Amino acid sequence: MKFLSNLTSLILSVGLLAACGGPSQVPEAYLFAYFTGNGPGQEAVHFALSKDGFDYRALNNNRPVISADSISKRGGVRDPHILRGEDGTFYMVLTDLYVPEDGWTNQGMVFLKSDDLVHWTHQTVFIPELFPEEFGDVTRVWAPQTIYDAEKEKYMVYFSMKQGDAPDIIYYAYANDDFTSLETLPQQLFFHPENKSCIDGDIVEKDGQYHLFFKTEGHGNGLKKAVASSLTGDYVMQDEYLQQTKEAVEGSGIFKLNESDKYILMYDVYMKGSYQFTESTDLEHFEVIDDQVNMNFHPRHGVVLPITLEEAKRLENAFGLDEQNWIVGTNDEQVYAHNVMVDEQKGTIYLPVKKATDLNALDPEFSLMVGYSLSPSGMQDFSQGPVTYTLSKPDGSTQEFQVEARKDNNPALKGYYADPEIIYSQQTGKFHLYPTSDGFDSWSGTYFKSFSSENLTDWQDDGVILDLHKDVEWANRNAWAPCAIEKKIDGKYQYFYYFTAAQKIGVAVADHPAGPFKDSGKALVDFKPSGTNRGQEIDPDVFHDPVSGKDFFYWGNGYLAAVPLNEDMVSFDQRKVKLLTPEDGTFREGTEVFFRDGKYYFLWSENDTRDEDYRVRYAFADSPMGPLTIPEDNLVIAKAPEKGIYGTGHNSIIQIPGKDEWYIVYHRFTRPHGIAMGRAAGFHREVCIDPLTFDEEGNIIRVEPTVEGIQASE
């Protein structure tokens, strides 16, 4: 990550400028305006701040700063763009669209104006009403932006529109003096040489040339550029795609770094649920800088606007930073910056560090938001307990914090992973963990990885073991919730890996637990069992019954299906499928079956994975095919708000070979930021491990989720 090295001198310089003639108008920070998704409540304006253009923190706990219902005709707004006007006024334009009800059809925009970035006036602009003869049949009005036309001394708004079967075309028109409507008929701004659809226009001027970035909608789904010598001149398209990924992208946003010759081109990798940042000095050659960018939110198509420190502080005072958010991160690789936790009420800061960290001499190198500073700086001795730091805030107040550096084992895997499956391999003498690769918008990951450990605490990343795009012909999306089993067949170890893809279940086979795995070539489950018409065909589980020596297969979301597997482990008799859905109404998904002391245990997850109350329950059975008996107190694990732990679910169970020692492997919301991420918390999850214990009658004793995790197994 990149950080400003001397915030104190930065604030001092602003103070000197103010003393010499009022507040500084030199941009020293950045405002990121964005929306968060296509679902209910996600199409609204959000703000985030950065002091360096690389590290961003959401304002207002990542909740909307402007209510979409209050400003739009349709109930949702997206694609925010903000321009600082020649007179210092801020002009924002938005797409007026609510996808849950409208799909991708709309006819309007929203114009907003503000003197301070906090208080906005607004007006909806409905194209068919303004121009009924020319554009009465318009079906799309998307992604408006504003730029000042110095020659006409007016603000030009440009946006794409679609009529009937014609392609999407980028038009421009001029706003009236009040910025409440358009006063000129939209004219075509860019003419694609092959008359193909273009959307998401984004113009930047450099060295007297106007560079129009746009998306090739429906034909390549990438970013290209056209250049003209005047704002509304003849734009000439360049052939090269500019995005630095093979994935589909849209929503380009380009801005110049403060006091630098570098430009940042960012765009929405919308099918992957990610954002990519690139850097350029000539607007021709772009280099990926994702490893330098850090955000505690999940944006869709947005804009970054350079702002002054005064403006940044005003926004922070108006909307607030969550107590977790004034620490942007740390610049010491020994600290897991992603999981740093601040408790302002208790005056504590938790620093999770790598096991090899020397606590006698650790400099966290805190990176803070605009206006904050922490002292002391430099190396500190954390080996004897917490170290006292003093926080100076933008309002001039101070607060002491006890900063503790600890070597904890949860999360067990560093990064976003979920739906963990774990096995012990007799062949390798190691534990192997198979999760969902998480962190993708709406669970849109397309590959699976594996990890291995000799002691359940030190995990090695064994890399990608199955890539839907490369290894699977029958599905290419939504790689979820795998399970695996080791079998010794004719003296040779084989591994059967069952996985969800495109709401179907497949199976792949390997001769090593870390792969490579070869897909069977077709889905194992692509049907709903008889007796149910709801739910999804996801979340497989495989179980070897030590009593009968047979293997059984389970799956389902909204229902629990069970069936004996054939000896080949890659097929079963559909006539033998049986529904075992618990009758208490708590079953959602994520079945896990294991056997202990003559009892079969069935575990499942309750509620939605995006719900902070996502949790695990269980039942007993006398056979792998049920029926299930639900004990009176059947909660296995649930949230622990006092620890900042939420969304504990979708688990697997592992027994230490030869011992009555058991562990539950589960996921939770990313801690501490997940609880403030809204629905996005459901695809920003972390894998954890805690002990699983039983009472004398075999009932599961409720698990207390921990930050510490477990000690290394022997």
NUPA-678111 format. One record per residue (C-alpha): residue in one letter; x, y, z. Coordinates in Angstrom, 1 decimal, decimal comma, padded with zeros to 4 digits. Layout:
- type:x:y:z
- A:X:Y:Z
...
This chain:
- type:x:y:z
- M:000,0:000,0:000,0
- K:001,0:003,6:-000,4
- F:000,7:006,0:002,5
- L:001,4:009,7:003,1
- S:004,5:009,7:005,2
- N:004,0:013,0:007,2
- L:000,4:013,9:007,9
- T:001,5:016,4:010,6
- S:003,4:018,5:008,0
- L:000,5:018,2:005,6
- I:-001,9:019,7:008,2
- L:000,6:022,4:009,1
- S:001,0:023,5:005,5
- V:-002,7:023,8:005,2
- G:-002,8:025,8:008,4
- L:-000,2:028,2:007,0
- L:-002,1:028,7:003,8
- A:-005,2:029,4:005,7
- A:-003,4:032,0:007,8
- C:-002,2:033,7:004,6
- G:-005,6:034,1:003,0
- G:-008,3:031,7:004,0
- P:-008,9:027,9:003,6
- S:-006,7:026,1:001,2
- Q:-008,3:025,0:-002,1
- V:-005,5:022,7:-002,9
- P:-006,8:019,1:-003,1
- E:-005,1:017,0:-000,4
- A:-007,6:014,1:-000,2
- Y:-010,1:012,1:-002,3
- L:-013,8:011,4:-002,2
- F:-015,0:008,1:-003,7
- A:-018,8:008,1:-004,7
- Y:-020,2:004,7:-005,6
- F:-023,2:002,4:-005,3
- T:-023,0:-001,2:-004,0
- G:-025,0:-003,6:-006,1
- N:-028,2:-004,5:-008,0
- G:-030,3:-005,8:-005,1
- P:-032,8:-004,0:-002,9
- G:-031,2:-001,1:-001,0
- Q:-028,0:-001,3:-002,9
- E:-028,7:001,3:-005,6
- A:-028,0:004,4:-003,6
- V:-025,1:006,9:-003,2
- H:-022,3:006,0:-000,9
- F:-019,2:008,0:000,0
- A:-015,7:007,0:001,1
- L:-012,6:009,1:001,9
- S:-008,9:008,6:001,2
- K:-005,9:010,7:002,0
- D:-003,7:009,3:-000,8
- G:-006,0:007,9:-003,5
- F:-005,1:004,3:-002,6
- D:-006,6:003,6:000,8
- Y:-010,3:004,3:001,1
- R:-012,7:004,1:004,1
- A:-016,5:004,2:003,9
- L:-018,4:007,0:005,5
- N:-021,6:006,5:007,4
- N:-020,8:002,8:008,1
- N:-021,1:002,2:004,4
- R:-024,7:003,2:004,4
- P:-026,1:005,5:001,8
- V:-025,4:009,2:002,4
- I:-028,4:010,2:000,3
- S:-031,7:008,3:000,3
- A:-032,5:007,0:-003,2
- D:-036,2:007,1:-002,5
- S:-036,0:010,8:-001,8
- I:-034,3:011,9:-005,0
- S:-035,3:009,4:-007,7
- K:-038,4:008,7:-009,8
- R:-037,8:004,9:-009,8
- G:-036,6:004,3:-006,3
- G:-032,9:003,6:-007,0
- V:-029,9:005,5:-008,3
- R:-026,5:004,2:-009,6
- D:-023,3:005,3:-011,5
- P:-022,7:008,5:-009,5
- H:-020,5:011,1:-011,0
- I:-019,4:014,4:-009,2
- L:-017,8:017,4:-010,9
- R:-016,3:020,4:-009,1
- G:-017,6:023,3:-011,0
- E:-015,8:026,4:-012,1
- D:-017,6:028,4:-009,4
- G:-016,8:025,9:-006,7
- T:-020,2:024,3:-006,8
- F:-020,4:020,5:-006,9
- Y:-022,6:018,9:-009,6
- M:-023,6:015,2:-009,3
- V:-025,5:013,2:-011,9
- L:-027,0:009,7:-011,4
- T:-028,8:007,0:-013,4
- D:-032,4:006,8:-012,2
- L:-033,0:003,0:-012,2
- Y:-034,2:000,3:-009,8
- V:-033,1:-003,0:-011,2
- P:-035,2:-005,2:-008,8
- E:-038,3:-003,8:-010,4
- D:-037,2:-002,3:-013,7
- G:-034,6:-004,7:-014,9
- W:-032,3:-002,7:-017,2
- T:-034,9:-000,4:-018,6
- N:-035,1:003,3:-017,6
- Q:-035,7:006,7:-019,1
- G:-034,2:009,2:-016,7
- M:-031,4:010,7:-014,7
- V:-031,1:012,7:-011,5
- F:-029,3:016,0:-011,3
- L:-028,0:017,3:-007,9
- K:-026,1:020,4:-006,8
- S:-024,3:021,2:-003,6
- D:-022,0:023,9:-002,1
- D:-020,5:021,6:000,5
- L:-020,8:018,0:-000,6
- V:-023,1:017,4:002,3
- H:-026,4:019,2:001,5
- W:-027,8:018,5:-002,0
- T:-030,7:019,9:-004,1
- H:-032,0:017,5:-006,7
- Q:-034,2:017,2:-009,8
- T:-035,2:014,2:-011,9
- V:-034,7:014,6:-015,6
- F:-037,1:012,3:-017,6
- I:-036,0:012,2:-021,2
- P:-039,3:011,2:-022,8
- E:-041,0:014,2:-021,2
- L:-038,3:016,6:-022,3
- F:-038,0:015,3:-025,8
- P:-041,1:013,3:-026,7
- E:-040,7:013,5:-030,4
- E:-037,1:012,6:-030,7
- F:-036,6:010,3:-027,6
- G:-040,1:009,3:-026,5
- D:-039,3:005,6:-027,1
- V:-036,0:005,6:-025,2
- T:-035,5:002,4:-023,2
- R:-032,1:003,1:-021,6
- V:-030,6:006,3:-020,2
- W:-027,4:005,2:-018,5
- A:-024,3:006,5:-016,7
- P:-024,4:010,3:-017,1
- Q:-021,3:012,4:-016,4
- T:-020,8:016,2:-016,4
- I:-017,9:018,3:-017,8
- Y:-017,5:022,1:-018,2
- D:-017,4:023,4:-021,7
- A:-015,2:026,4:-021,5
- E:-016,0:027,6:-025,0
- K:-019,7:027,7:-024,3
- E:-019,3:028,5:-020,6
- K:-021,9:025,8:-019,8
- Y:-022,0:022,4:-018,2
- M:-022,2:019,5:-020,6
- V:-023,9:016,3:-019,6
- Y:-023,1:013,2:-021,6
- F:-024,7:009,8:-021,2
- S:-025,8:006,8:-023,3
- M:-029,3:006,1:-024,6
- K:-030,9:003,3:-026,5
- Q:-034,0:003,3:-028,7
- G:-035,7:000,2:-029,9
- D:-033,3:-002,2:-031,6
- A:-030,7:000,5:-032,2
- P:-027,4:000,3:-030,4
- D:-026,6:002,2:-027,2
- I:-025,2:005,6:-028,3
- I:-023,3:008,2:-026,2
- Y:-025,1:011,6:-026,4
- Y:-024,4:015,0:-025,0
- A:-026,6:018,0:-024,1
- Y:-026,2:021,2:-022,0
- A:-027,7:021,7:-018,6
- N:-029,6:024,9:-017,8
- D:-028,1:027,5:-015,5
- D:-029,9:026,0:-012,4
- F:-028,7:022,5:-013,2
- T:-032,2:021,2:-013,0
- S:-032,7:020,1:-016,6
- L:-031,3:019,9:-020,1
- E:-031,8:023,0:-022,3
- T:-030,6:021,5:-025,6
- L:-031,6:018,5:-027,6
- P:-029,2:015,6:-027,0
- Q:-026,7:015,1:-029,9
- Q:-024,6:012,1:-030,7
- L:-021,1:012,6:-029,2
- F:-019,3:009,5:-030,4
- F:-019,9:007,6:-033,6
- H:-018,7:004,0:-033,4
- P:-017,1:003,1:-036,7
- E:-019,1:-000,1:-036,8
- N:-022,3:001,4:-035,3
- K:-022,0:-000,8:-032,2
- S:-023,2:-000,1:-028,7
- C:-021,1:002,1:-026,4
- I:-021,9:003,1:-022,8
- D:-020,3:004,4:-019,6
- G:-018,5:007,4:-021,3
- D:-015,8:009,1:-019,2
- I:-013,9:012,1:-020,5
- V:-010,6:013,5:-019,3
- E:-008,6:016,4:-020,9
- K:-004,8:016,1:-021,2
- D:-002,5:018,3:-023,2
- G:-005,3:019,8:-025,3
- Q:-006,7:016,4:-026,2
- Y:-010,0:015,0:-025,0
- H:-009,9:011,3:-024,1
- L:-013,3:009,5:-024,1
- F:-013,1:006,2:-022,3
- F:-016,1:003,9:-022,9
- K:-017,4:000,4:-022,6
- T:-017,9:-001,7:-025,7
- E:-021,4:-002,9:-024,6
- G:-022,3:-006,4:-025,8
- H:-019,2:-006,8:-028,1
- G:-016,1:-007,4:-026,0
- N:-017,4:-005,8:-022,8
- G:-014,2:-004,0:-022,3
- L:-012,8:-000,5:-022,2
- K:-011,7:001,4:-025,3
- K:-010,8:005,0:-025,9
- A:-011,6:007,7:-028,5
- V:-009,7:011,0:-028,8
- A:-010,6:014,4:-030,2
- S:-009,1:017,8:-030,2
- S:-012,2:019,5:-028,9
- L:-014,8:018,5:-026,4
- T:-017,6:017,8:-028,9
- G:-015,3:017,2:-031,9
- D:-014,8:014,2:-034,1
- Y:-013,7:011,4:-031,7
- V:-011,4:008,8:-033,3
- M:-011,5:005,4:-031,7
- Q:-008,3:003,5:-030,9
- D:-008,4:-000,2:-031,4
- E:-006,7:-001,4:-028,2
- Y:-008,6:-002,5:-025,2
- L:-007,3:-000,7:-022,1
- Q:-008,5:-002,9:-019,2
- Q:-005,7:-005,1:-017,7
- T:-007,9:-008,2:-017,3
- K:-009,5:-010,8:-019,4
- E:-012,8:-010,4:-017,5
- A:-015,7:-008,2:-018,5
- V:-015,5:-004,7:-017,2
- E:-017,5:-001,5:-017,2
- G:-017,8:001,9:-015,5
- S:-014,4:003,4:-016,1
- G:-013,4:006,3:-013,8
- I:-010,2:008,2:-014,4
- F:-008,7:010,8:-012,1
- K:-005,3:012,5:-011,7
- L:-003,4:012,0:-008,4
- N:-002,8:015,2:-006,5
- E:000,6:016,8:-007,1
- S:001,5:014,0:-009,5
- D:001,7:013,3:-013,2
- K:000,0:010,0:-012,7
- Y:-003,5:009,1:-013,7
- I:-005,6:006,3:-012,1
- L:-008,0:004,4:-014,3
- M:-010,3:002,3:-012,3
- Y:-013,2:000,1:-013,5
- D:-015,8:-002,3:-012,3
- V:-015,0:-006,0:-013,0
- Y:-018,7:-006,6:-012,6
- M:-018,8:-010,4:-013,4
- K:-016,1:-011,1:-010,8
- G:-017,5:-008,7:-008,1
- S:-014,2:-006,8:-007,9
- Y:-012,7:-003,4:-008,8
- Q:-009,4:-003,0:-010,6
- F:-007,1:000,0:-010,4
- T:-004,5:000,8:-013,0
- E:-001,9:003,6:-013,3
- S:-000,6:005,6:-016,3
- T:001,2:008,8:-017,1
- D:000,3:009,0:-020,8
- L:-003,3:007,6:-020,9
- E:-002,0:005,0:-023,3
- H:-000,2:002,4:-021,2
- F:-001,7:001,2:-017,9
- E:-000,2:-000,9:-015,1
- V:-002,3:-002,8:-012,5
- I:-001,8:-001,5:-009,0
- D:-004,4:-003,5:-007,1
- D:-001,8:-004,6:-004,5
- Q:-001,5:-000,9:-003,5
- V:-005,3:-000,3:-003,1
- N:-007,3:-001,0:000,1
- M:-011,0:-000,5:000,6
- N:-013,3:-001,6:003,5
- F:-016,3:-001,6:001,2
- H:-017,4:-003,2:-002,1
- P:-018,0:-000,6:-004,8
- R:-019,8:-000,7:-008,1
- H:-019,4:001,9:-010,9
- G:-018,2:005,1:-009,1
- V:-016,0:008,2:-009,3
- V:-013,1:009,6:-007,4
- L:-013,0:013,3:-006,9
- P:-009,9:015,2:-005,4
- I:-011,0:017,3:-002,5
- T:-009,4:019,6:000,1
- L:-008,7:018,6:003,7
- E:-011,4:021,0:004,9
- E:-013,9:019,3:002,6
- A:-012,8:015,9:003,8
- K:-013,2:016,9:007,5
- R:-016,6:018,4:006,7
- L:-017,7:015,1:005,2
- E:-016,4:013,1:008,1
- N:-018,1:015,4:010,6
- A:-021,4:015,1:008,7
- F:-021,4:011,3:008,0
- G:-018,9:009,9:010,4
- L:-016,2:007,3:010,2
- D:-016,9:004,0:012,1
- E:-014,5:003,6:015,0
- Q:-012,8:000,9:013,0
- N:-012,2:003,1:010,0
- W:-009,8:005,9:011,1
- I:-007,1:003,3:011,0
- V:-006,7:002,7:007,2
- G:-004,1:-000,1:007,8
- T:-000,5:-000,7:008,7
- N:002,6:-000,6:006,6
- D:004,2:-003,5:008,5
- E:003,8:-006,8:006,7
- Q:003,9:-008,6:010,1
- V:000,5:-007,2:010,9
- Y:-002,7:-008,6:009,5
- A:-004,1:-005,1:008,7
- H:-007,4:-006,6:007,5
- N:-008,3:-007,7:011,0
- V:-007,1:-004,8:013,1
- M:-009,8:-004,0:015,6
- V:-010,5:-000,7:017,4
- D:-012,7:-000,4:020,4
- E:-013,1:003,3:021,3
- Q:-015,3:002,7:024,3
- K:-012,7:000,4:025,9
- G:-009,8:002,4:024,5
- T:-008,1:-000,7:022,9
- I:-006,6:-001,6:019,6
- Y:-006,1:-005,3:018,6
- L:-003,2:-006,0:016,3
- P:-003,1:-009,6:014,9
- V:000,4:-010,5:013,9
- K:002,2:-013,3:012,1
- K:003,7:-016,0:014,3
- A:007,3:-015,2:013,4
- T:006,8:-011,5:014,5
- D:009,4:-010,2:017,0
- L:007,1:-008,6:019,6
- N:010,2:-007,0:021,3
- A:010,6:-004,6:018,4
- L:007,5:-004,0:016,3
- D:006,5:-000,8:014,5
- P:002,9:-001,2:013,3
- E:003,4:001,9:011,0
- F:-000,2:002,9:011,3
- S:-001,8:004,6:008,3
- L:-004,6:006,9:009,4
- M:-007,5:008,8:007,8
- V:-007,3:012,5:007,2
- G:-006,7:014,6:010,3
- Y:-005,8:011,7:012,7
- S:-002,4:010,9:014,1
- L:-001,0:008,3:016,6
- S:002,0:008,6:018,9
- P:004,5:007,4:019,7
- S:006,0:006,3:016,4
- G:008,8:003,8:015,6
- M:009,6:000,5:017,2
- Q:007,8:-000,5:020,4
- D:008,1:-003,5:022,8
- F:004,8:-005,4:022,7
- S:006,3:-008,5:024,4
- Q:005,2:-007,4:027,9
- G:001,7:-006,5:027,1
- P:-000,2:-003,6:025,6
- V:001,6:-000,3:024,6
- T:-000,1:003,0:025,3
- Y:-000,7:005,2:022,2
- T:-002,3:008,6:022,0
- L:-004,7:009,4:019,2
- S:-005,2:013,0:018,1
- K:-008,5:013,6:016,3
- P:-009,5:016,2:013,7
- D:-011,5:018,2:016,3
- G:-008,4:018,7:018,4
- S:-009,3:016,1:021,1
- T:-007,1:013,2:022,1
- Q:-007,7:009,7:023,4
- E:-005,4:007,1:024,9
- F:-005,4:003,5:023,5
- Q:-003,9:000,3:024,8
- V:-002,5:-001,4:021,7
- E:-002,0:-005,1:022,0
- A:-000,2:-007,3:019,5
- R:-001,2:-011,0:019,5
- K:-000,4:-014,1:017,6
- D:-003,9:-015,7:017,3
- N:-005,0:-018,5:015,0
- N:-008,5:-017,3:013,9
- P:-009,0:-016,8:011,1
- A:-007,2:-020,0:010,2
- L:-006,8:-018,9:006,6
- K:-005,8:-015,3:005,8
- G:-008,1:-013,7:003,2
- Y:-011,6:-014,3:002,1
- Y:-012,7:-017,9:002,2
- A:-015,9:-019,7:003,2
- D:-017,9:-023,0:003,3
- P:-014,8:-025,0:004,6
- E:-014,5:-028,7:004,1
- I:-011,7:-030,5:005,9
- I:-010,3:-034,1:005,7
- Y:-007,3:-035,9:007,1
- S:-005,2:-037,7:004,5
- Q:-003,6:-041,0:005,4
- Q:-001,5:-040,7:002,3
- T:000,1:-037,4:003,3
- G:-000,3:-037,4:007,0
- K:-001,8:-033,9:006,8
- F:-005,1:-032,1:007,1
- H:-006,4:-030,7:003,9
- L:-008,9:-027,8:003,8
- Y:-011,1:-027,0:000,8
- P:-013,0:-023,7:001,0
- T:-015,1:-021,6:-001,3
- S:-012,9:-018,7:-002,7
- D:-014,8:-015,7:-001,4
- G:-014,7:-011,9:-001,8
- F:-016,6:-011,9:-005,1
- D:-019,8:-010,0:-005,6
- S:-022,8:-012,2:-005,2
- W:-020,6:-015,3:-004,7
- S:-019,4:-015,1:-008,3
- G:-016,0:-016,9:-007,8
- T:-015,0:-019,4:-010,5
- Y:-012,2:-021,5:-008,9
- F:-011,3:-023,6:-005,9
- K:-008,1:-023,8:-003,8
- S:-006,8:-026,1:-001,2
- F:-004,7:-025,7:001,9
- S:-002,7:-028,2:003,9
- S:-001,4:-028,4:007,5
- E:000,3:-030,9:009,8
- N:-001,2:-029,3:013,0
- L:-004,4:-027,4:012,1
- T:-002,8:-024,0:012,7
- D:000,0:-023,6:010,1
- W:-001,6:-023,7:006,7
- Q:000,1:-023,9:003,4
- D:-001,7:-022,6:000,3
- D:-001,5:-025,4:-002,3
- G:-003,0:-023,3:-005,0
- V:-005,9:-023,7:-007,4
- I:-007,1:-027,3:-007,7
- L:-010,1:-026,8:-010,0
- D:-010,9:-023,8:-012,3
- L:-014,4:-023,8:-013,8
- H:-013,2:-021,9:-016,9
- K:-010,4:-024,3:-017,6
- D:-011,4:-027,6:-016,1
- V:-015,2:-027,9:-016,3
- E:-017,2:-027,9:-019,5
- W:-020,8:-028,0:-018,1
- A:-020,6:-024,9:-015,8
- N:-018,5:-021,7:-015,6
- R:-019,9:-019,7:-012,6
- N:-020,6:-019,8:-008,9
- A:-017,9:-022,1:-007,6
- W:-019,2:-022,9:-004,1
- A:-019,1:-025,2:-001,1
- P:-017,0:-028,2:-001,9
- C:-016,6:-031,5:000,0
- A:-014,1:-034,3:-000,4
- I:-013,2:-037,8:000,7
- E:-010,2:-040,1:000,6
- K:-010,6:-043,6:-000,6
- K:-008,1:-046,4:-001,0
- I:-009,1:-048,5:-004,0
- D:-007,0:-051,5:-005,1
- G:-004,2:-050,3:-002,9
- K:-004,1:-046,8:-004,4
- Y:-005,4:-043,6:-002,8
- Q:-008,0:-041,6:-004,7
- Y:-009,7:-038,4:-003,8
- F:-013,3:-037,5:-004,8
- Y:-014,0:-033,8:-004,8
- Y:-017,7:-032,8:-005,0
- F:-018,4:-029,1:-005,7
- T:-021,2:-026,7:-006,6
- A:-021,1:-024,8:-009,9
- A:-024,0:-022,9:-011,5
- Q:-026,4:-024,3:-008,9
- K:-025,5:-027,8:-009,9
- I:-023,2:-030,3:-008,2
- G:-020,3:-032,0:-009,9
- V:-017,5:-034,4:-009,0
- A:-013,8:-034,4:-009,8
- V:-011,1:-037,1:-009,1
- A:-007,4:-037,0:-008,2
- D:-004,7:-039,2:-006,8
- H:-003,4:-036,6:-004,4
- P:-005,5:-034,4:-002,0
- A:-004,0:-031,2:-003,5
- G:-004,9:-032,3:-007,0
- P:-004,8:-031,7:-009,8
- F:-008,5:-032,8:-010,0
- K:-010,2:-034,0:-013,2
- D:-013,9:-033,3:-013,6
- S:-016,1:-036,2:-014,5
- G:-017,5:-034,2:-017,5
- K:-021,1:-033,8:-016,3
- A:-023,1:-032,7:-013,3
- L:-023,8:-035,3:-010,7
- V:-026,9:-033,4:-009,4
- D:-028,9:-031,2:-011,7
- F:-032,4:-032,1:-010,6
- K:-034,8:-031,5:-007,7
- P:-035,6:-034,5:-005,6
- S:-039,1:-035,8:-005,7
- G:-041,2:-034,2:-003,0
- T:-039,8:-030,7:-003,2
- N:-040,0:-027,8:-005,7
- R:-038,0:-025,2:-003,8
- G:-034,4:-024,4:-003,0
- Q:-031,2:-025,0:-004,9
- E:-029,0:-028,0:-005,8
- I:-025,9:-026,9:-003,9
- D:-023,8:-027,6:-000,8
- P:-022,8:-031,3:-001,1
- D:-021,5:-033,5:001,7
- V:-020,0:-036,9:001,5
- F:-019,8:-039,4:004,4
- H:-018,2:-042,8:004,9
- D:-020,2:-044,9:007,3
- P:-017,8:-046,9:009,5
- V:-020,6:-049,3:010,5
- S:-021,8:-050,5:007,0
- G:-018,7:-049,5:005,1
- K:-020,9:-047,7:002,6
- D:-020,6:-044,1:001,4
- F:-023,5:-041,6:001,4
- F:-024,1:-038,3:-000,3
- Y:-026,1:-035,3:000,9
- W:-027,0:-031,9:-000,6
- G:-029,6:-029,1:-000,8
- N:-030,6:-025,5:000,0
- G:-034,1:-025,3:001,4
- Y:-034,2:-029,1:001,6
- L:-031,9:-031,9:002,7
- A:-031,5:-034,8:000,3
- A:-029,6:-038,1:001,0
- V:-028,7:-041,0:-001,1
- P:-026,2:-044,0:-001,0
- L:-023,4:-043,6:-003,4
- N:-022,5:-046,3:-005,9
- E:-019,1:-048,0:-005,5
- D:-017,6:-045,8:-008,2
- M:-018,2:-042,8:-006,0
- V:-019,3:-040,7:-009,0
- S:-022,9:-041,9:-009,4
- F:-026,0:-043,0:-007,5
- D:-029,5:-044,4:-008,1
- Q:-031,9:-041,5:-008,2
- R:-034,7:-043,8:-007,0
- K:-032,9:-044,1:-003,7
- V:-032,9:-040,3:-003,0
- K:-034,6:-039,5:000,3
- L:-035,6:-036,2:001,8
- L:-034,4:-035,8:005,4
- T:-035,2:-032,1:005,9
- P:-035,5:-031,3:009,6
- E:-039,1:-030,6:010,6
- D:-038,3:-027,6:012,9
- G:-038,1:-025,2:010,0
- T:-034,5:-024,1:010,7
- F:-032,7:-025,9:007,8
- R:-031,2:-023,7:005,2
- E:-028,1:-025,4:003,8
- G:-024,6:-026,7:004,5
- T:-025,2:-030,3:005,6
- E:-022,4:-032,0:007,5
- V:-022,6:-035,6:008,7
- F:-020,2:-037,5:011,1
- F:-020,3:-040,5:013,4
- R:-019,3:-040,8:017,1
- D:-019,9:-043,4:019,7
- G:-022,7:-045,1:017,9
- K:-024,5:-041,9:016,9
- Y:-024,9:-040,2:013,6
- Y:-024,7:-036,4:013,8
- F:-026,4:-034,2:011,2
- L:-025,4:-030,5:011,2
- W:-026,8:-027,7:009,1
- S:-026,8:-023,9:008,8
- E:-029,8:-021,8:009,7
- N:-030,8:-018,4:008,1
- D:-029,1:-016,7:005,1
- T:-025,3:-016,5:005,0
- R:-025,7:-012,7:004,7
- D:-027,5:-012,7:008,1
- E:-025,5:-012,0:011,2
- D:-027,6:-014,8:012,8
- Y:-026,3:-017,4:010,3
- R:-025,6:-020,3:012,7
- V:-025,4:-024,1:013,0
- R:-027,8:-026,6:014,5
- Y:-027,8:-030,4:014,7
- A:-029,8:-033,6:015,0
- F:-029,1:-037,2:015,8
- A:-029,9:-040,3:013,7
- D:-029,6:-044,0:014,0
- S:-028,5:-044,5:010,4
- P:-026,9:-042,4:007,6
- M:-030,4:-042,2:006,0
- G:-032,2:-040,9:009,0
- P:-034,8:-040,2:010,3
- L:-033,5:-037,3:012,3
- T:-034,2:-036,6:016,0
- I:-033,7:-033,0:017,1
- P:-032,5:-032,5:020,7
- E:-034,1:-029,8:022,8
- D:-031,0:-027,6:022,8
- N:-029,5:-028,1:019,3
- L:-027,6:-024,9:018,7
- V:-024,0:-025,7:017,9
- I:-022,4:-022,2:017,2
- A:-023,8:-018,7:016,8
- K:-022,6:-015,1:016,8
- A:-020,7:-013,5:019,7
- P:-021,3:-009,7:019,3
- E:-019,1:-008,9:022,3
- K:-016,2:-010,2:020,3
- G:-017,2:-008,8:017,0
- I:-018,0:-012,3:015,6
- Y:-021,0:-012,7:013,4
- G:-022,4:-015,0:010,7
- T:-020,9:-018,2:012,1
- G:-022,0:-021,1:009,9
- H:-021,5:-023,6:007,1
- N:-019,1:-025,9:008,9
- S:-017,3:-029,2:008,6
- I:-016,1:-031,4:011,5
- I:-012,7:-033,1:011,9
- Q:-011,5:-035,7:014,3
- I:-007,9:-036,1:015,3
- P:-007,0:-039,6:014,1
- G:-006,9:-042,1:017,0
- K:-008,3:-039,6:019,5
- D:-011,7:-038,5:020,8
- E:-010,6:-034,9:019,9
- W:-012,9:-032,9:017,6
- Y:-012,9:-029,5:015,9
- I:-015,4:-027,5:014,1
- V:-014,3:-025,6:011,0
- Y:-016,7:-022,8:010,0
- H:-016,8:-019,4:008,4
- R:-017,8:-016,0:009,9
- F:-018,2:-012,5:008,6
- T:-014,8:-010,8:008,1
- R:-013,8:-009,3:011,5
- P:-014,2:-006,5:012,4
- H:-015,6:-004,8:009,2
- G:-018,1:-007,4:008,1
- I:-020,9:-006,4:010,3
- A:-020,9:-002,9:008,7
- M:-020,8:-004,2:005,1
- G:-024,5:-005,0:004,8
- R:-025,3:-007,8:002,4
- A:-021,7:-007,8:001,1
- A:-020,7:-009,4:004,4
- G:-022,2:-012,6:003,0
- F:-019,4:-012,9:000,5
- H:-016,6:-011,5:002,6
- R:-016,1:-014,3:005,0
- E:-013,2:-016,0:006,9
- V:-012,5:-019,6:007,9
- C:-012,1:-020,3:011,6
- I:-011,4:-023,4:013,8
- D:-012,6:-024,0:017,3
- P:-012,9:-027,1:019,6
- L:-016,0:-029,2:019,5
- T:-016,9:-031,0:022,7
- F:-019,7:-033,3:024,0
- D:-021,4:-034,1:027,3
- E:-021,6:-037,5:028,8
- E:-024,8:-038,3:026,8
- G:-023,2:-037,3:023,5
- N:-024,9:-034,0:023,1
- I:-022,9:-031,3:021,5
- I:-021,8:-028,6:023,9
- R:-022,5:-025,2:022,4
- V:-019,3:-023,9:020,8
- E:-018,0:-020,4:021,8
- P:-016,5:-018,8:018,7
- T:-013,1:-017,4:019,5
- V:-010,6:-014,9:018,2
- E:-007,7:-017,0:019,6
- G:-008,5:-020,2:017,7
- I:-006,9:-023,5:018,7
- Q:-003,5:-024,6:019,6
- A:-001,5:-026,8:017,3
- S:-002,5:-030,4:017,3
- E:000,0:-033,1:018,0
